[in-house]
Amino acid sequence: MVTLVICLKRRADLTFDEFDNHWRNIHAPLIRSSQPFSSYVKRYIQYQIEEDEQEVGDVFGVRGAFDGIELLEFEDSAAMEVALSSPDYLLEIQTDTAKFVDVSACRRIVLQNEALILFG
C-alpha cells in the first residue's frame, strides 16, 4: 500500500468553518463519486485540525500552519499515478480543491506502508 498525505491550508478568504464545511460536505462526496479516480482509492481519511493546533505539519517535517490533513491510500505507486492523472481527478477534483484550498501552500508526502505493528 501507498499513502498520499496532503497537508491542506485553506484559502485566505475563507473562515475555518467554511473550509471545513466544503471539505467534509462537498469535497469528500466528490472524491467518493468520481470515476475512475475513486476506484483506485482504497481508503480516504480527513483529519480536521483545531485552529490552535495548526502547526501539526511539523510532525511530518513540513513547515507551516495547516487546517487539515487528508490521507489517500492506494494499492501501489502505479495505481496512485493512474488515479492522479485520470481525467476526473484533473477536471473535477482539482477544480473543486481550488475552491477551498490554497493549493500553493499545501504539502504532499508519499508513504510506503510496508508493515503494520499493533500494540496491546
N, C-alpha and C positions, 0 to 999 in steps of 0.2 A: 504494500500500500504506500501511496504517496499523499502527503497532506500539504495543501497550499494554505499558508497562514497569511492573511491580509490584515494589516493594521489600518483602520479607517479613521479619517479625520473629516468631520462634517464641513459642508460649505460654510463660509463665514457669514452668509446672510440667513442662516437657519439657526434656530434655537436647538438645544439638545433634544427637547421633546419632539420637535418637528422632524429632526434627523431620525430619531428612534422610531417614530411612528411610520415614516416612509420605509425605513429598513425592514421593520417587522411585518407591516401590513401590505406593502406593495412589492418590495423587492424580493422578499422571501417567497411569496407565492409565484412570482415571475421565475425565480430560479427553479422551483418545483415543476412549473408547467412548460418551460421552454424545451423544445425538442429540436435536435437530438442532444443538446447540452446536458439536460438532466439525466439522460440515460447513462452518462459516463460518471456522474457524481454518485458515489456510494454513500456519502454522508455529508450533510451541510449543517454547520453549527454556528450560531451567533452568540457572541458574548458582549453584552452591553456593559460599558464601563461607567461607573458612577463619576459624576463630574469632578469630584475631589480626588479621584484615583487615576487621572488620565495619563500619568507617567508610566503606565503599565508596559509600554513599548520597551522600556529599559530592561525588562526581564529577558527580552529577545535580543538585546544588544542593539536595539534600534532607538535612536534619539527622537524625541518629540512627544507631544501630547496627542493622544488618540481618544476617540469616542467609542470605538468598538473594535472587536476582533472577530473575523469570520474565518472558519476553517472549512475547506472543501477537500474531501478525501476521494481519491481516485484509485483504481486498481493498480496502475503503474504510471510511469512518466509518459509513456506513449499515449495512454488514454487521456491524461491531463492535456497534453499538447493538442490532441484532436479536439477535445472539448473546448479549449480556449481559442481555437481557430475556427470553430463552427460558426456558420452564418448567424444563427440565433443568438449566440453569445456576443458576437461582434455588433450586431444590429440592435438587438433588444436589450440585453443585459447591460452592456457597456453604456448604451444610451440612457437607460434608467439610472445607472450608477452616477452619471454626471449630474443628475437632478438633485442629489442629496449629499454627494461626497466630493471633497476637494481631492480629485484624483492625483494631482501633483504632490500632495502631502502624504499619500498612502505609501506603505512599505509592504513588500511581499517577501516571504521566506518559504522555501520548499523544503519539507522534511521527509526523509525516508523512514518509514515505520518498519524497522527490522524485527523488533521483539517487544513483547508485552510482558512486563513483570508486575505481578499482583502481590500486594502485601495484605496480610491479615486473614 
